[in-house]
Amino acid sequence: MTIKSLLAASALAALMAAPALAQQGRPPQRTPEEVNAAFTKADANKDGKLDKAEYKAFLPEQFQAMIDDERLTQIVTMRDTDKDGFISKAEASAPMQRPPQ
Ligand SMILES: [Ca+2]
C-alpha cells in the first residue's frame, strides 16, 4: 500500500467514524416501522395511546435508564401536544423538541 492510498484510506475511515461519534449520548433514531412496533409493544392496555408508564416503556432502553420520574413527566408533557394526558401515536412519532434551557 502506498502512502497516498494509506492517507485516502484513513481519511475515509475518519469520514465514516464521524457520524457514529456525533450519535453518542443521544437516543438512537428509529425508523417509522420501529416507532410503530415500539408503540404497539408499549401500549400495554391496547387503547391506542400511551400513559406515562407506557410511554417510558416506549423509549429506547438506554434512555429509560437515564431519566427519572420528574424528567419523564416533563417529556410526556412536552410530547402531549393536545394536552389530553396521553401520548398518541402521532405525538409519539413527532420529532423530539429540544427542551428550553
Ligand atoms: Ca395505552
Residues whose N, C-alpha, C, O or C-beta is under 5 A from the ligand:
A	BS01	CA	D43 A44 N45 K46 D47 G48 K49 L50 D51 E54
